[in-house]
Amino acid sequence: MRDIERIDYLLELLGDIWKDHQDVRFNQLIYLLHSKYIDINGGIGRVESDDGINMPMTGYDLFNVEDDKFISFLEDIKKSGL
């Protein structure tokens, strides 16, 4: 069973990061965090597809990223900035 304390801690980190970037809307923040996580982790979670008219589309899927890895990432973002 996963540690329940991770939830409050993750949300606290997310809140601290958001407060440092108050002008960013919540979903923009999530998008930026996903994008940065994927960039620094070798593309893990990047989903690319073609829309049928040769227009590449990129999305982010962090479904399989464990909370402890994402928490570590958020701690680094809190220290170094977005």
Secondary structure by P-SEA (a helix, b strand, c coil): ccccaaaaaaaaaaaaaaaacccccaaaaaaaaaaaaaaaaccccbbbbbccccbbbbbbbcccccaaaaaaaaaaaaaccc
